[in-house]
Amino acid sequence: MDAGLNLLDTAIGFGLVSVAAVAAVFGKFLLGGLLAALALGVFVRLKRRTKS
C-alpha cells in the first residue's frame, strides 16, 4: 500500500497524473462503496421482512 502511494506521489510530481484525476477516482470509489452498502442494507431489510 505504501509503495503504491509513493508511486502515485511520484507520478503526480512528474505531471503524469493530475490531482483532479486522483480525486475523481477516489470520489467514485467512495460513492460506489456507499451505494453498495445501501443496496446491501435494503436487501437485508427486505429479506427479513419476507420471513416474518
Steps between C-alpha positions, in 0.01 A plus 500: 500500500776740596694425183190568290448836668866590445469406132186713469673792671793469259267488198322814622835670555609430142163616367402160364180492705300803608376547854149555362504157336607336826226687689239394243599133523502512880158668503352240267645223716340651812167553323501143370570364848226713651246388240601135543456525878160663453389230256618227737306659786182519293543139391545378859202701619273366226622145560418532871157643422400207279595244768270653764 
